[in-house]
Amino acid sequence: MKKKLAALVMSFTVVLSLAACGGGPDASPEDGGSGSADGGSKTVVIAMEGEGLETFDPGYVYEKYSHVVMNACYENLFKFYSNDGAAEPCLADTYEFSDDGLTLTVTLKDGIKFASGNPMTSADVAFSINRCKNLKGNPSFIADTIDSVETPDDKTVVFHLTEPDSAILSKLTYNAVAILDSKVAKENGATDAEDAAETDTARNYLDNASAGSGMYVLTKYTPNEEIVLEKNENYWGENASNVDKYIIQLQGDANTQMMTLSSGDVDVALNLTDDTVSELESNDSVAVINDPTKTVAFVMMNMDENIGGPVSEPKVQQAIRKALDYKGVQEIVGSGTITPYALIQDGFMGSKGTRDVSYTDVEEAKKILADAGYPDGFDIDLIITDLAFEGTPLTDLGQKVKDDLALIGINCNIVTQAWAAGYGDAYRDGTLGLTVMYWSVDYADPNVQLEFLPGGLVGLRAGWEADMDPEIAAMAKSCMEATEDEARTAILEEIQDATYEYGPFAMIAQAPAHIGYNTRLTGVAVSDPYTLDVTMINIAE
Amino acid sequence: MERLKFIGKRLLYMIVMLFGVATMVFILTKLIPGDPVVANLGQRAMSNPEVVAAYRAKYGLDKPLLAQYFIYIGNLFHLDLGTSIRTNNEVLFELKRCFPATIELALMSIILATIFGILFGIISAIRRNSALDQGVRVISVTGVSIPSFWFALLALYFLYYKLQIFPGPGRLSNIYAAPETVTGLYVIDSLIEGNGAKALDALSHLILPSVVLAAFTMGLITRTTRSNILDVMSTDYIRTAKAKGLSESKLISRHALGNALIPVLTVIGMGLGNLLGGMVLVETIFNWPGVGQFAYASVTAADFPSIIGVALLIALNYMVINTIVDILYGIIDPRVRCS
């Protein structure tokens, strides 16, 4: 019996040992296989978090990691070719605003073809915009200021706007208004009719195949496992990338990404952390980027006295702004973190840069608090939710804010509430008194930050009504209408000056992205609109 | 005949139990705070009543709770588990997609756990209180108490990253395309495809995660086997057999093991049921697209149809495994009758 059992165990162990030693590295790529990350192939393997990858249908796409795929497979009228630059024509050839800013006329480039071989016309543009609006999905807001789309001929698209919108070009770069091959989309159940929310059935098709004019086509998507993008053989433009194929492995764990990058199994790791980055320092074949994104964390103090209590008072808000240890927050969030000057992130057009960490002054904060009538401070609930700010749990930031405020006598009682179980509703309804939250930009334009002003989406969540500060509220309107960059920059600077030491928000950090990549690649960079612009990556010859 | 009747009765119970589970989970998911609209819509979309209304209508969330319940239960009769709020796919489709990955991992883990668990248990019992016994007991206690996510990271760090003995995360190396789906188990599907190298590659990717997952169950099996063999060895009939001059190996294999294995079978059954429910952290670390990851994503998105679907799948696993274990009891020990 013992011999039989031992033989069984031995043979099992031998099979496993053979399996462990055999397979992978020495074998050659088979048809349809992915190719290895190194060895000079024209395949690039990317490790990326899979959370939020729910759809690749332009009409529904919203989460940040979907943009990597969308930007590769689809194109828009305009595109950001650099992270901090302005929107530039992509499918558009020329564009022109009317004098009143209510009409935008765009002419398409010649010879644009979809991956299917179908030529692109203005009808495809109108279809894509109208479908996005009428699906009433997560990203439909992007077309809110577009009243209607007119197509006088095959090459011309006329956008009639509901109000002048200085961010319209940036909005038109967003993946939700990427131009779909309307013929292919319609064949698979898409519609741009007003009742599209109920009648459009193309999502399942578009989740597994692409119908755009981008440099790549989506050939495979296995949820929680991998995405395969292959070169679009019918690409109409000039290929800026020499990569033939991308395999995006969905790896949720930063340690796993670090190990697979370091071992050469992947070429790019998108979700590294401070700890994992330090592990890569000794690896000569790996380079690391720690550059700031436009995602910001902020302390929100409700302006409504009934909700915010003492933190609704401007002087108390200023005392809090002075008491916060911005340097300490930067250390928690990790290398590459900066603190924006005010409401506009560093890197955006019109930004006044960063707030110096020496702004913190506990003694002055105490004085301001005493002036406000709270020499001994006060007790207050600090509501924190279960989300993470680019990898840093908001609970960590909440604890830091609590420690900082304790130094001036404000005793915070941390109350945690799940996002989907109460916090989300309370945040939306503006019933949180004091909280720490974050904001990712929907589209890469400083105008997204106008929502923080009185009467704006986020402003109202802090109880900041437009009539409380009509002058600041008016700046938002002027900024929307300023279609000339110079005029808009001037207004954005005014907004930052007005909110540097005033208002219900203290912007505490601008998060970095930690990206690691194999040095055989060039063109890897942080991208706020696309997370990673794979169309700019090249393999060094 | 008796056994067939037993299975028939169990099947009937199973159907009733599944509806019970569906009702319980439905009520629980509605009782706990958590709104799919808040969980799935972005901050801007959430602020637009028109978008929120369209979203609620699309997934039937605008209907009264009782109506939602009856629609759900009615659909269950047609094996329709509803549509995932998160992915917009049929829940049944999603489960079919991710369950084979979990089955493959769970089967490999339970095979490892059973073989090594029983072997260690026997060795430990035979060499009671020896250094070997102490060593085996240390391994089994470590297996039971080590947190699986930590063990997973250690295993990956040393055996893949540092020593490069095992392949990295995922089900296959990058050079291979996934085999044509027949069973969904990559090793078997690769063999069906006639690609031995791919099957070996898939098998090699299974080793690390399955060893990590096997550790806990193996520890339990070792301890249960050891204590049961020791119990059986002290019974009168074993003493009698020993007095008749039977060798120790014959005593164990012919007389002790059969009886000692009955409780072990329960542990194996429970272990397999546990593994088939999916292991979120280990699946995440090893990039394994199984039920655990799907369940986690469904919970965070308040995706009620998917949560109920996963609960039904787990309940079904346990019921089927328990039935099989009951039948095996009768085979291993003829004194146990199906009733």
Interface residues (C-beta under 8 A of the other chain):
Chain A: M1 K2 L5 L8 V9 F12 V15 L16 L18 A19 A20 C21 G22 G23 G24 P25 A27 S28 P29 E30 D31 G32 G33 S34 G35 S36 A37 T43 V45 E51 E54 T55 Y62 K136 G137 N138 P139 S140 F141 A197 E198 R203 N204 D207 T222 P223 N224 E225 E226 I247 Q249 L250 Q251 G252 D253 N255 T256 M259 T260 S262 S263 D265 A418 W419 A420 A421 G422 G424 D425 R428 W439 D442 L457 V458
Chain B: I32 P33 G34 D35 P36 V38 A39 N40 L41 G42 Q43 R44 A45 M46 S47 N48 E50 V51 A54 Y55 A57 K58 R86 T87 N88 N89 E94 R97 C98 I111 I115 F116 I118 L119 I122 L153 L156 Y157 Y160 Y161 Q164 I165 F166 P167 G168 P169 G170 R171 S173 N174 I175 Y176 A177 A178 N195 A197 K198 L200 D201 A202 L203 S204 H205 L206 I207 S249 K250 I252 S253 L257 T284 I285 F286 N287 P289 G290 Q293 F294 A297 T300 A301 A302
